[in-house]
Amino acid sequence: MTISIILLLTACTTGCSRQPSRNNDDKYDGDTVNLIYYTIGEPDKDLKLVNDKINEIMARKIGVTITYIKIGWQEYEDRLNTLISAGTPFDIAFAPNYATAAMRGAWLRLDDYLASLGKDLYDTIDPIFWQGVQMNDGGIYGVPTNKELAVRDHWMYPASIVEKYDIDIAKYNTLESLEPLLRMIQQNEPAYMPMELDRGSQNFFALYGYEYVVNHKVPLMVKSLDPDAKVVNIFETKEARQVLDTLRRYYKEGFINKDAALREPGGLKRGDKVFWKSSGGGPLSEKAWSKDRGYKVVSNPVTPSVVTTESVRGGIMAVNANTKHPVESIKFLNLLNTDPEIRNLFNYGIEGVHYRLNEQGQAIPIPGKDSHGNPIPDAAASYAGVQYTQGNWFILRTMGGDNPDPLDKWELFREYNAEAVKSAVLGFTPDLSKLTAQIENIEMVWKKYYPSLMTGTVDVDSILPKYNEELKQAGIEEVRNEVQKQLDARRNEASAVTAR
């Protein structure tokens, strides 16, 4: 009995030292661990204020705090790659090139954590997202944002102009069909830019049912809904030639902004008068776009509701493979995706400072203030999260204000997701680790030609052949053959499983 008591006391002592407890007030009693978290977006004026509030709540709930670092839109990918290559310590990051970095070993494999500590997180997110982020080895290396499954291209227009000219925007769903509209705007509404493009341009090829199979800087595409489709260099197709010829004609007509090939993505300023602009989104996206533009816009989806690998991997948070705090990182991601208090804080900031609630419990942003502390009309709040990068949408408050979200917004999203169709290549991730030099060369050629071609800035007859020739010299055929080989193997394997 004496020995048993000694063993029991020893077990209790060691167990208590390793497992901090919670009391009935949901307060964490152990040591607090700080995580370094990188994400995309312009650093907000009140970022530190929000970071401090986040830490106050998370320290109490899970014993975790974060150092919240935002890096600007144009710098983020290069900075993240440098952090990974240099082995700079950090714990969690928004992962725009998720698959490439995962194959380099940059991200922690999460499967075991998602089956235990992160089970609530796993169960919260639509299973199709997990299918889409699973890599070829069967592993999951990132947490996708639980949002719309299919990101459709929407063409948006100022509501005032649409009403003024009684335009049926649903009639305009091909690039060529826009010509009479753009000409009318050019003649009748000179204050408006008829068509706004930037150097990232748009995936106009999605209008024909294509999706990328590597990344958007490697122009290899496949038809999403054709189970036998071949991988093609999109710039050798008749569809691409039609798109490029149309854009060139529009540019020469003066419909497209002259700085399109140089304009940074997201370069449109609040209040700028633009008639046509394209963006990817889901249901009710026009409400967010109206808020960003500073005036009401209406939009029409022009691509099918298809769940692609690109759409489900658009908002992934990943854990550094070299983190010293994997358990705490999972606790943080679990809380962010399941706790409405912390999720709304990340998205909207502090209630009463950055937003207020209306009678329906909807969030209304509070405009930023001038140097004298007076609100600036129509100014953005002094803090705003980048919604698609930071976890589960379905626990967010809806937006109020002049153009409020419907109260059943998230139910509408669930219905939208239920109707989406999965791409035939969903989750396909070719392993091109033996062709890294070719990939880098192809991306350099893309950077040289793509912005000018896809904005109509240069002559198609003279530049397109040069682009395709330099892509071949860079090794695009070698890469295409390898991608096709791996896609065929995947299809054969799927057929064999079905046959069994």
Disulfide bonds with the S-S distance in Angstrom:
none
